[in-house]
Amino acid sequence: MLLITDRTDAMIGLRLAGVETALVRDKASAEAEFDKASNDENIGILLITAGIEKMCKDKVDEIRQTGKPLISTVPDSDKSSDVGSAITDYIANAIGIKID
């Protein structure tokens, strides 16, 4: 399992839960991580934050069509999104601690 994110809080939280992470800052580096993950037979599930999904919509759609790895979008903590603190709740449920 690998998380590709542009959010530091998601990276830290899911690392605490034992998930390998890749923090990216732009579309080019995100697409490079997608390529690495697609070619790594040890990665079966690819988690991405909502911001990454928006940033790399075409790449995400391309990988979803192949079905490998399985891509799942997790909400991020961006206050402008509708999900609010959903990533904090997601992390709390995954590792059993509350992050403020």
C-alpha positions as semicolon CSV with decimal commas, in nm:
position;residue;x (nm);y (nm);z (nm)
1;M;0,000;0,000;0,000
2;L;0,123;0,350;-0,086
3;L;-0,020;0,696;-0,026
4;I;0,056;0,975;-0,273
5;T;-0,029;1,309;-0,118
6;D;0,039;1,679;-0,129
7;R;-0,064;1,717;0,236
8;T;0,189;1,679;0,516
9;D;-0,076;1,589;0,775
10;A;-0,203;1,298;0,565
11;M;0,153;1,178;0,512
12;I;0,236;1,183;0,883
13;G;-0,091;1,029;0,992
14;L;-0,083;0,738;0,751
15;R;0,286;0,676;0,818
16;L;0,187;0,633;1,183
17;A;-0,060;0,372;1,062
18;G;0,221;0,190;0,880
19;V;0,144;0,307;0,527
20;E;0,433;0,394;0,295
21;T;0,393;0,751;0,169
22;A;0,515;0,983;-0,106
23;L;0,482;1,359;-0,051
24;V;0,467;1,554;-0,377
25;R;0,441;1,924;-0,450
26;D;0,357;1,941;-0,820
27;K;0,192;1,748;-1,102
28;A;0,519;1,623;-1,254
29;S;0,640;1,466;-0,929
30;A;0,295;1,319;-0,862
31;E;0,286;1,158;-1,207
32;A;0,638;1,020;-1,151
33;E;0,514;0,857;-0,828
34;F;0,214;0,713;-1,015
35;D;0,450;0,561;-1,271
36;K;0,671;0,410;-0,998
37;A;0,368;0,268;-0,817
38;S;0,223;0,122;-1,138
39;N;0,549;-0,061;-1,208
40;D;0,599;-0,187;-0,851
41;E;0,443;-0,533;-0,816
42;N;0,452;-0,498;-0,435
43;I;0,195;-0,217;-0,442
44;G;-0,159;-0,347;-0,469
45;I;-0,345;-0,049;-0,323
46;L;-0,264;0,310;-0,406
47;L;-0,417;0,571;-0,178
48;I;-0,434;0,929;-0,302
49;T;-0,570;1,243;-0,140
50;A;-0,847;1,443;-0,304
51;G;-0,599;1,715;-0,405
52;I;-0,384;1,465;-0,594
53;E;-0,690;1,325;-0,767
54;K;-0,782;1,674;-0,889
55;M;-0,423;1,754;-0,988
56;C;-0,369;1,434;-1,191
57;K;-0,719;1,340;-1,306
58;D;-0,603;1,198;-1,642
59;K;-0,331;0,982;-1,484
60;V;-0,570;0,855;-1,216
61;D;-0,828;0,762;-1,481
62;E;-0,561;0,585;-1,686
63;I;-0,449;0,372;-1,391
64;R;-0,807;0,299;-1,283
65;Q;-0,877;0,159;-1,629
66;T;-0,594;-0,091;-1,593
67;G;-0,714;-0,193;-1,246
68;K;-0,363;-0,228;-1,104
69;P;-0,292;-0,098;-0,857
70;L;-0,632;-0,036;-0,706
71;I;-0,672;0,339;-0,642
72;S;-0,870;0,473;-0,349
73;T;-0,916;0,842;-0,274
74;V;-0,899;0,953;0,088
75;P;-1,027;1,294;0,195
76;D;-0,771;1,558;0,282
77;S;-0,782;1,821;0,554
78;D;-0,802;2,122;0,322
79;K;-1,050;2,356;0,491
80;S;-1,192;2,459;0,151
81;S;-1,316;2,107;0,084
82;D;-1,649;1,968;0,201
83;V;-1,486;1,694;0,404
84;G;-1,351;1,924;0,673
85;S;-1,163;1,716;0,927
86;A;-1,238;1,381;0,765
87;I;-0,872;1,291;0,721
88;T;-0,817;1,343;1,094
89;D;-1,108;1,110;1,167
90;Y;-0,975;0,861;0,911
91;I;-0,634;0,859;1,079
92;A;-0,783;0,838;1,429
93;N;-0,984;0,532;1,328
94;A;-0,684;0,372;1,156
95;I;-0,435;0,410;1,441
96;G;-0,658;0,469;1,742
97;I;-0,527;0,812;1,845
98;K;-0,673;1,158;1,803
99;I;-0,471;1,420;1,613
100;D;-0,557;1,784;1,685
